Amino acid sequence: MKNFKKKRQAFSLIEISVVILIVGILISGISRGADLYNDYKLSIARKLTQESPVSRVPDLALWLESVSEKSLLNKDDSLKIKNNDLIKKWVDVNPRNQFGQFLEQNNVANMPTYVADGINNLPSVKFDSTNLVMRMVGSFSDIFSVESTIFIVFRAVSVCVSDMTLSQIFSFGTLNPVMVIESPYNSTQNTTYLYKNAQTDGIINNSIKLNTTQIYRRVYNPNINQSYVDINGDRKSCECNSNLWRIFWRIYNI
């Protein structure tokens, strides 16, 4: 019988190098493609913001948004903000802003966080721990002394574990804080609610879903000292006899 010897073959170092190079190019191309897509998506969002009819709303007093290049400054006072940066200043982009209005927090421990891939995969401001707050700087008195409507787009990601009042969205000076929506509050049961409380007001609980984009609207009429709130167009509370600046909301489990 003849002995047949099989030739053993292997890739040469050159061939292996070529394969590694090609794989590297593919990975780099995919990564760069994702970056280009995100840049394109953000540029479209910025264009839509600039052309938004919000800027043409009569008597617009305040417009805070997190997409525009000049909306947010990080803790180093830089507009070149990146994911997870702490936010020091949130600038009012209302085209009729004549007084340089903005929200500010100089204490690093109380600064919210910039999230590049937030609500609807767009940049968002995250309030996620105790005492995160931004205070108003500028002429905001008209917001609280006349008939007004506040809209806030938000998403509750989770509830907190401690039984305490938590992160404020913004406040008006050191007194009379305007706590429109707070980050979560926890209790012992499992249904998520939006909770309202105020100095002269009762408590009203309303169902709300986590990880879902919500549009919050508060309408205040100072002539009769009443206000109401709806979420996504659905009235969530009865009218309440309380001043706007005394009311706050928080999300928690009950």
PLY file of the C-alpha trace (Angstrom):
ply
format ascii 1.0
element vertex 254
property float x
property float y
property float z
element edge 253
property int vertex1
property int vertex2
end_header
0.00 0.00 0.00
1.17 3.46 -0.75
1.54 5.94 2.01
-0.16 9.20 1.11
1.17 12.20 2.91
-1.25 15.07 3.32
0.15 18.53 2.94
-0.60 20.73 5.89
-1.55 24.25 4.95
-1.69 27.36 7.07
-2.20 31.06 6.59
0.94 33.04 6.18
1.61 36.05 8.39
0.93 38.27 5.41
-2.48 36.68 4.82
-3.38 36.97 8.51
-2.33 40.61 8.50
-4.52 41.29 5.48
-7.53 39.67 7.19
-6.95 41.65 10.39
-6.60 44.82 8.36
-9.85 44.17 6.51
-11.73 43.38 9.74
-10.29 46.56 11.25
-11.48 48.62 8.29
-14.97 47.10 8.56
-15.22 47.84 12.29
-13.93 51.36 11.75
-16.39 51.87 8.89
-19.36 50.68 10.97
-18.34 52.88 13.91
-17.85 55.91 11.69
-21.16 55.23 9.95
-22.94 55.24 13.32
-21.26 58.54 14.21
-22.31 60.07 10.90
-25.89 58.91 11.41
-26.01 60.39 14.93
-24.55 63.67 13.67
-27.12 63.78 10.87
-29.99 63.02 13.27
-28.83 65.77 15.61
-28.46 68.30 12.79
-32.03 67.57 11.65
-33.30 68.00 15.22
-31.49 71.33 15.50
-32.93 72.54 12.20
-36.45 71.56 13.28
-35.92 73.38 16.58
-34.79 76.56 14.83
-37.82 76.45 12.53
-40.23 75.37 15.26
-43.51 77.29 15.62
-42.76 77.48 19.35
-40.66 80.57 18.66
-43.75 82.26 17.21
-46.02 81.61 20.18
-47.45 84.97 21.36
-46.12 86.09 24.75
-43.64 83.22 24.95
-41.86 83.76 28.28
-39.38 80.89 28.43
-38.12 78.13 26.12
-35.62 75.61 27.43
-34.52 72.82 25.10
-31.50 70.52 25.09
-30.74 70.06 21.38
-29.33 73.40 20.20
-25.58 74.01 20.27
-25.89 77.03 22.57
-28.51 75.71 25.01
-26.26 74.08 27.59
-22.94 74.81 29.26
-21.07 72.21 31.26
-19.44 72.71 34.66
-16.38 74.23 32.93
-18.56 76.85 31.18
-17.96 75.17 27.82
-20.52 74.77 25.03
-18.59 71.70 23.84
-20.67 69.42 25.97
-20.40 65.63 25.84
-22.29 62.66 27.25
-22.50 62.55 31.07
-21.14 66.09 31.48
-22.54 68.01 34.45
-24.69 70.97 33.42
-24.01 74.36 34.98
-26.21 76.57 32.80
-29.34 76.00 30.71
-30.00 78.98 28.44
-33.42 80.25 27.39
-33.57 80.08 23.56
-36.71 82.19 23.30
-35.93 84.64 20.43
-37.62 87.39 22.48
-35.33 86.78 25.45
-34.13 90.34 26.07
-32.82 89.82 29.59
-30.42 86.92 29.13
-32.60 84.49 31.06
-31.19 81.12 32.03
-31.20 78.42 34.68
-28.03 77.97 36.69
-26.40 75.72 39.27
-22.92 76.57 40.58
-22.66 73.70 43.04
-21.27 70.61 41.30
-23.10 68.33 43.74
-26.45 69.75 42.58
-25.88 69.82 38.80
-27.99 67.63 36.49
-26.38 65.49 33.77
-26.26 65.79 29.98
-27.40 62.60 28.24
-26.49 62.49 24.54
-28.89 59.64 23.75
-31.87 60.58 25.89
-35.57 61.11 25.18
-36.38 59.94 21.64
-32.62 59.27 21.24
-31.86 62.99 21.39
-29.87 65.02 23.94
-31.69 65.42 27.24
-31.14 66.77 30.74
-31.18 64.12 33.47
-32.23 64.81 37.06
-31.52 61.59 38.91
-30.43 62.12 42.50
-31.17 64.07 45.65
-31.34 67.86 45.43
-30.48 68.32 41.75
-31.86 71.75 40.94
-31.36 74.66 38.55
-32.37 78.14 39.68
-33.81 80.85 37.49
-31.66 83.88 36.68
-33.30 86.81 34.89
-36.76 88.33 34.64
-39.17 85.45 35.20
-41.80 87.22 37.28
-44.39 87.25 34.47
-44.48 83.46 34.44
-45.95 83.40 37.93
-48.03 86.57 38.11
-50.22 86.21 35.02
-52.27 83.50 33.36
-49.76 80.99 32.06
-49.21 77.52 30.64
-46.13 75.37 31.16
-45.23 72.43 28.91
-42.53 69.91 29.83
-41.48 66.84 27.85
-40.09 64.24 30.25
-39.51 60.53 30.77
-39.36 58.77 34.12
-36.73 56.04 33.93
-36.95 54.54 37.41
-38.00 55.22 40.97
-35.63 56.06 43.78
-35.14 53.95 46.87
-35.37 56.57 49.59
-38.53 58.03 51.07
-37.73 61.70 50.50
-38.35 64.69 48.27
-35.87 64.54 45.41
-34.64 66.34 42.31
-36.29 69.60 41.32
-36.53 70.70 37.71
-36.06 74.37 38.55
-36.75 76.86 41.29
-37.36 80.59 41.56
-34.69 81.90 43.89
-34.14 80.39 47.31
-37.73 80.81 48.44
-40.96 79.68 46.76
-39.28 76.92 44.73
-40.99 76.05 41.48
-40.77 72.28 41.61
-42.77 71.42 38.52
-41.61 67.84 38.13
-39.30 66.03 40.48
-37.37 62.84 39.98
-38.82 59.64 41.48
-39.96 58.96 45.01
-40.34 55.45 46.44
-42.84 53.76 48.73
-43.62 50.12 49.49
-45.92 49.07 46.63
-45.53 48.73 42.88
-47.84 51.00 40.89
-46.14 54.09 39.49
-47.92 57.40 40.03
-47.48 61.10 39.56
-47.82 62.72 42.95
-48.84 66.31 43.61
-48.50 68.18 46.85
-48.51 71.83 47.89
-48.69 74.03 50.94
-52.38 74.79 50.53
-53.30 71.77 48.48
-54.32 68.17 48.95
-52.66 65.13 47.42
-53.78 63.65 44.09
-52.24 60.50 42.64
-52.38 59.75 38.91
-51.10 56.73 36.98
-48.04 57.26 34.81
-45.78 54.83 32.94
-42.03 54.53 33.36
-39.74 54.67 30.30
-42.43 56.44 28.30
-42.20 59.95 26.88
-44.78 62.20 28.51
-45.96 65.73 27.74
-46.84 67.55 30.93
-49.03 70.67 30.81
-49.92 72.94 33.70
-52.43 75.76 33.18
-52.67 78.45 35.83
-55.31 81.18 36.15
-54.33 83.78 38.79
-57.70 85.54 38.56
-59.45 82.64 40.26
-56.27 81.20 41.80
-56.80 77.81 40.17
-54.71 75.49 38.06
-54.90 72.06 36.49
-52.53 69.56 34.93
-52.82 67.05 32.13
-50.43 64.40 30.81
-50.47 63.72 27.05
-53.75 65.61 26.79
-55.45 63.60 29.53
-56.57 65.65 32.54
-54.76 64.18 35.53
-56.00 66.29 38.39
-58.98 68.31 39.45
-58.67 72.05 39.73
-56.84 73.08 42.84
-56.92 76.27 44.84
-53.21 76.88 45.12
-50.64 79.23 43.67
-48.52 77.86 40.86
-45.22 78.37 42.65
-46.37 76.32 45.64
-47.07 73.17 43.69
-44.65 70.40 42.88
-44.88 66.95 41.36
-42.87 63.82 41.91
-42.93 60.32 40.47
-42.98 57.38 42.84
-44.37 53.92 43.59
-47.36 53.56 45.85
0 1
1 2
2 3
3 4
4 5
5 6
6 7
7 8
8 9
9 10
10 11
11 12
12 13
13 14
14 15
15 16
16 17
17 18
18 19
19 20
20 21
21 22
22 23
23 24
24 25
25 26
26 27
27 28
28 29
29 30
30 31
31 32
32 33
33 34
34 35
35 36
36 37
37 38
38 39
39 40
40 41
41 42
42 43
43 44
44 45
45 46
46 47
47 48
48 49
49 50
50 51
51 52
52 53
53 54
54 55
55 56
56 57
57 58
58 59
59 60
60 61
61 62
62 63
63 64
64 65
65 66
66 67
67 68
68 69
69 70
70 71
71 72
72 73
73 74
74 75
75 76
76 77
77 78
78 79
79 80
80 81
81 82
82 83
83 84
84 85
85 86
86 87
87 88
88 89
89 90
90 91
91 92
92 93
93 94
94 95
95 96
96 97
97 98
98 99
99 100
100 101
101 102
102 103
103 104
104 105
105 106
106 107
107 108
108 109
109 110
110 111
111 112
112 113
113 114
114 115
115 116
116 117
117 118
118 119
119 120
120 121
121 122
122 123
123 124
124 125
125 126
126 127
127 128
128 129
129 130
130 131
131 132
132 133
133 134
134 135
135 136
136 137
137 138
138 139
139 140
140 141
141 142
142 143
143 144
144 145
145 146
146 147
147 148
148 149
149 150
150 151
151 152
152 153
153 154
154 155
155 156
156 157
157 158
158 159
159 160
160 161
161 162
162 163
163 164
164 165
165 166
166 167
167 168
168 169
169 170
170 171
171 172
172 173
173 174
174 175
175 176
176 177
177 178
178 179
179 180
180 181
181 182
182 183
183 184
184 185
185 186
186 187
187 188
188 189
189 190
190 191
191 192
192 193
193 194
194 195
195 196
196 197
197 198
198 199
199 200
200 201
201 202
202 203
203 204
204 205
205 206
206 207
207 208
208 209
209 210
210 211
211 212
212 213
213 214
214 215
215 216
216 217
217 218
218 219
219 220
220 221
221 222
222 223
223 224
224 225
225 226
226 227
227 228
228 229
229 230
230 231
231 232
232 233
233 234
234 235
235 236
236 237
237 238
238 239
239 240
240 241
241 242
242 243
243 244
244 245
245 246
246 247
247 248
248 249
249 250
250 251
251 252
252 253
